[in-house]
C-alpha cells in the first residue's frame, strides 16, 4: 500500500501535474498495489479514475477543545 497523504492539495495548487498522476496510476502502478490519495477537493479527473472515493465530514476535532497539533500526528 502506498499512501500519498494530502496529494490533492498539491494537485489543487498545480505543484504536481494531474495528468502525470493519473497516467502513473493507470499504466505504471504495480498490479495489486493499493494507492491511497488524501486531501480535500479531489480533482474531477482523479475521482473519475478512482476505484473508491470517500468524502469525510468533521464531527469532532481535538483542536476545538484546545488540544494543539502533535508532532508525528498532524505534522
ABEGO torsion letter per residue (X at the ends): XBBBBGAAAAAAAGABBAAAAAAAAAAABBBGBBBBBBEBGBBAAAAAABABBBBBBBABBAAAAGBBBBBGAAX
